[in-house]
Amino acid sequence: MSSQPTPDKLSPDLLQALHGISSIQRFPKGATLFQQGSEVTGVHLVESGEVRVLLTTGQSRQQLLEVVGPGTMLGLSESMSGNKYRINAEAGGETTVAFIPREQFLEFLRGHGDFSTQVVRLLSQELHGLYHKFRSISAHPGRPRHRPLDEQLN
């Protein structure tokens, strides 16, 4: 029997399936997972620790958008579209991620239509989260938001 995902989390079935095609990567504090403008390599599922999500501004400064923790999937929209990464992701402390190369992730989705629906839901949540972040940043420039672990987007 398939487990149902909660509105902001991957289902246990999808998590287990993704772990079957991922490799574990460990990053020390300050290490870069990926950089804005670089070619997409795949998706990163945060297992432990935290990741600082940053945006490079026009003056080449880093704007902290949020700090995310376990259960968050980074690089999903870029992996689906094939576009370059739109943000910077940096380990906020000792961080472990499950990395899935883009082509392997796409091949997995082609063969598992039931999980594709969850990915579409996650992308939709990501879009709505971006709307919220934009409104928040516009109202309070320079004040990054630390999202509580029980309020992760993915």
Order of alpha helices (4+ residues) and beta strands (2+ residues): alpha-beta-beta-beta-beta-beta-beta-alpha-beta-beta-alpha-alpha-beta
